[in-house]
Amino acid sequence: MLIRRAQGEDSQQLAKLIYASARRSLSCVFDITPDLNALSFLQRSLQHPEGQYGYAQHWVVELDSHLVACVCAWHDDLADSYHRQSLNSVAVYYGLSHSLNVLENSQILVDCIPNPQIEEYCIGHLSVAASVMRLGIGTALLSLMTEQALMLNKSLLALDVEADNIAAIDFYRQRGFTVAKHFASTASMQQLGLGAHLHMIKSLT
């Protein structure tokens, strides 16, 4: 098993892993037309390093020369260029009119995915291919994220998960995470197709 930083040539397989990690949320935000959709947006955006959906924000796992897992991370002190490039990746793919729809959808996520606190190292897009589950790959990625968090002097690992994703919640609980906040589904979230979410944390001190 090899854990490494993602590269541009990983974009096609990495996009599929990311999409599998949060299919409902990503589809609600990025599916605008049959041709302009979450998976194709990810495949294009991940060819470039910058921004929230750039490959530089992701780590991947190779097993027998196949990409089988991934994770990404962010925190409260990201450069302004990170946010500009995130917006630019949307604008380049969707064009002006459809970009506004994506940004409106993204804003609704604020109801259930809070901004990082100063002590938090936030992880997301944690995905392990079904064929290699229960081999310790997810746990290995969490260990790597812990190392990265400590290097940045963060005291908490944090993540957000759909409240009905029982398997994922059980996985995180078994590895020391607890529920810090429960976000009920607002009217805007329900209209978009989003349910309740949990904000889970793990102390690193």
Secondary structure, 3 states (H helix, E strand, C coil): CEEEECCHHHHHHHHHHHHHHCHHHHHHHHCCCCCCCHHHHHHHHCCCCCCCCCHHHEEEEEECCEEEEEEEEECCCCCHHHHHHHHHHHHHHHHHHHHHHHHHHHHHHHHCCCCCCCCEEEEEEEEECHHHCCCCHHHHHHHHHHHHHHHCCCCEEEEEEECCCHHHHHHHHHCCCEEEEEECCCHHHHHHCCCCEEEEEEECC
